[in-house]
Amino acid sequence: MRVRCRQVEPFNQEAADDLIQKDHGLHPDDKYLKPGRIPHIWCPGCGLGVVLTTFIEAIRRNGLPIDKCAVVSGIGCTGRVAGYLDMDTYHTTHGRAIPFATGLVLARPDTSVTVFSGDGDLFAIGGNHLIHAARRNINLKVICVNNFNFGMTGGQVAPTTPLEAKTSTTPTGNAEPAFNLPALAHAAGAIYVARWTTFHPRQLVHSISQTLEKKGFTFVEVIAPCPTGFGRPNKLGSGLDEMRFYRENSEIKNGMDPRLGTIKLRGKLIVGTFVNEDRPDFLENYNTKVVSKVVGKSDNHGKGRAA
């Protein structure tokens, strides 16, 4: 029997752009997404699509103009987010999203700068940058998508891989305790710390929306399914199975001490907004405690010479 193959027409960028300009039958998120980049390349069941959607909804809810938003991401599955957003975005080198974003927000303090990256990028090679940006209270909004492994490069063990969990580099189980990301971020100086799963999109939108209104270093951890790199070796099932697990095993504890939020393999997930406080950010401290003194000394010195 002869099988007739359907011909697939090549992607036409001009036709896609024309469709968007006509503005009929479009999805409300299309104005935030680069033409021709959807469908995405993430694995079936991956939680990154949910996180991206909640970020867009938070921007819309806050009424932020696209030309006043910037997103910086590093290397990894989450780093692909920058390539889908139709705004000023920067896909940086491995672990260097935060220092790049720091320069951006200091040069353009009128811009809302979000660092959108993964647990491996932010807390392995990029860990030192994160703790010092939090200590300085740089005005950055950090969204960390935690899927417990280095998903894009082969499912290797990561700083967030739970004890005893299996990965491609720990086939008999992980012997290293994992970082508790909210506790680490708060201890370093983050003024806003929250954790949600991709089963909690409404709460996640609310948290991201809150961070966009705050001035200082904020941190939101999102637990997301990785059925390929993490779910498969640990027999967690499909992405939908992992979402069911989040539904059945998540407990919301707003205001809880984040040190109590350690994640165990197949254990309870404590989620919520743990920390929400205010203190002067880096630029405010710099202007009031450094620049003002330099200007004052200069004025006094000038008056002395004039006399």
N, C-alpha and C positions, 0 to 999 in steps of 0.2 A: 504494500500500500504506500502510495506516495503522500508524504506529508507536505502540505503547502505552508510555507513560512510567511508570516505577516511582515511586510516591509515596515521598518521603523524610520520615520523621517528624522533627519538631523535637527538638532535644536536651532531655532531661528531667534536670535537675540533681538533683531529688529521688530519681529512680530510680537514678541513678548513685551517689549517696551511700548509698542503701539497699543497693546491691550490695556496696559496700566494707565496710559494717558487718556484713553477713552472713558475710564472710570465707570464701567458698568459690570455688575455682577462680581465685584471685587470683595475680597475679605478685608475687614477693617484693619488688620495688621499689615496689609500690603505696603502702606506708606512708610512702615518702619523696616521693611525687608528689601534687600537688594534684588532687583529684577533678575529672573533666570536662575537664582540659586536654590530655589525650592523645587522638588523635594530634596531634603538634606541627605547627608551620607552616613548619619548615625545608625547604629545597629537597630533592628526591630526590638522593641521593648525598652530601649534606652530612655532614661528620664530627662535627657537634655532638652528635648522639644518642649516639655512641660515647663522647665525652668526658664527657657527663652520666652515663652508665651507670658509667664507671670511677670517677667521683667518689663516686657512691652506694655502690659496692662498697668503696671505701676507708674511708668512714665506717662501714659495717657491719663491716669487718674490724677496725677500731680500737675498735669497741664504743662509739662516741660517742653519747650520748643526743641525740635530735633537739632537745630544748629547750636544749641547750648548744652548738648549731651556728647560725651565721648566715652568709648568703651575700650579698655586695654585688656588683652588676654595673653597668656603664655602658650606653652606647647602642651599638647594633649587633646583628648576628645573635647573637653570644654573649651579649649583654645579656639576651636572652630567657630564658636559663637560670633567672634568679631567679623568673620567673613560673610555672615548672613545679615548683619544689621546695616541699614542704609543711613549711616550717620558717620561721624568721625570715629573710626576704629583703627586699632593698632594691634597687629599680631606680632608679639615680640619674641625674643629668644627664650630658651628654657629657663624658668625661674626668675626672669627679669621684668615681669609685668609691673610689679610694684615700684621699683626705682624709675622705670620709664613714666609711669603714671604720676609719680611724685614730681618729676620735672614738669610734666604737663600741667598739673593743678597749681603749681607755684608760679608758672609763667602765665597761666590763664585762670586766675581764681574765680572768674565769673562763669566758668564751665563746670557742670556736674560730671565728675569723672568716676566711672565705675570700673573696678577690676573684676573681671569675670574669668575665673580659671578653676583648675581642679586641685584636688588634695595633694597629688604628687608634685605638681608644679609649684604650689604655694607653700607647702610645708616640708618638702625635701630639699631640692636645690635652692628654692626660693625662701626657705624658712627664716634665714637671718634678715632678709629684707623686710619680711612681714612683721617680725617682732619689733624692729626699730621704727618702722612706719607707725605702728600702734603706739609705741612709747612716745614718739614725737606728736602724736595725735594729728597726723597729716589728714587733710580733708578728703579722704578717699572712701568710697563705698565698695567693700569687698564682698563678692558673692562667690563662695567656694562650693562647687559641686563635688560631693564626696561619694565616690563609688568603690572605695576601699582597695583600689589597685591601680596600677599604671595600665589603663585599659587600651590605649592606642598602640602601645609598643609590645604587647604580648601578654598582658595580665600578670606582670611581676608584682612582688610584694611592695607595699607602700607604707609610709609612716602611719597610715590610718587602718591598715589591715588588722582586724581583730586577732587576738591571741588564739592560736590553734587553727585559724582559717587557712585553707589551701590556696595557693597561687601557682603560677608556672615556675617560680623560683623557690617556693616552699611546698613541694608536692606532698610532703608528709605532715604539714601543719606549721603555722608560724610560731616561732619561739619568742618573738619580741612583743612586749606590750605596745598598744597603739597610742598615739596622741589623742587626747580629748581636746578637740579643736576649740570649742567655745571656752573652755577653761584656760587654754593657752592664750587665746586672743585677749581675753579679759585680763589675765595676769600681766600681759605685755602692755595694756593700756587702752584697749578698745572701749569706747563709750557706749556702744550699742552692740549687743551680742544676742543672736537668736539661732535656733535650729528648727528646721521643718523637714518633712519628707515630701516627695512629689505626690503623695496622697493628700497633701494639705495645700492645694493651690491658692485657696482664698486667704488663708493665714499668711502664706508666703507673699502674696501680692501686698497685703497689709504691712508686713514687715519691711519689704523693699521700699514701699511708699514712705514708711516712717524714716528709713535711712536717708532717702533723698531730701528730706526736710531738715536733717540734722547737719551740724557743722563739726566735723571731726572724723576720726577713724571708726567706721562701723563694720561689723562682720556678721554675715548671715551664712550659716552652713546649711546646705540642702543635701539630704540623703537621697540618692538616686539609684535606680536599678542599673546594674551592669550584667545582664544575663549571659553575655559572652565571656568576659574576662573574669568575673567573680562568681556569678551565679552558677555557671556550669561546673567548675571544679568543686564547689561546695554544695552541689545538688539542691540549689534553691529553686529550681524550676525556671519558668519563663519570666519575662518582665512583668506580666500580669500576676503571676504567682508572688513575685516580690512585692507588688503593690498590695496584694491581699495581706501579706505578712505585715506591711506597714500599718494597714487598717486595724488589724487584730492586736498588734503589739506596741502601738504608740500610745504614750500617755502624756497629755499636755500638763506642764507644770510651769506656768509663767512665774517669773521672779525667783526661780530656784537657783541655788548656788551652782554655777556651771561645773564645779569640781565633782558634783554628784552625777554628772551625765556621761560617765564612761560607757562605751558601747561594747557589748559582748556578742559573739557570734550566736545568732538565733535568740538573743536576749531581748528584753524590753528596750524600746527606744523612747528616751525622755526628750520631748520636744517642747518648744515654747519660746517666748521672749524672756531671756534670763536677765539681761542688763539693759537699762535705758537711763542714762545719766548725761550730764552736760559738764564740760570744762573747756577752757580756752584751747583753741586749736593752735597748730604750729605758727601760722601766719600772725594770729593775734598776739601770741607771746613774742614773736620776733619783732613786730612793730612797736609793741608797748615796752618791752624790756631791753631791746637792743637799739633799734632805730631811733626811738625817742631820746635815749640817753646820748647817742652820738650827735643828734641834731642839737640837743641842749648844750653839750660841751662846745660845739662849733659856734653857737650863738654867744655863749659866754666869752669864748676866746676872742671873737670878733669885737665884742663890746670892750674888752680889756685893751685891745690894740687901739681902738678908736679913742679911748680916754688918754 
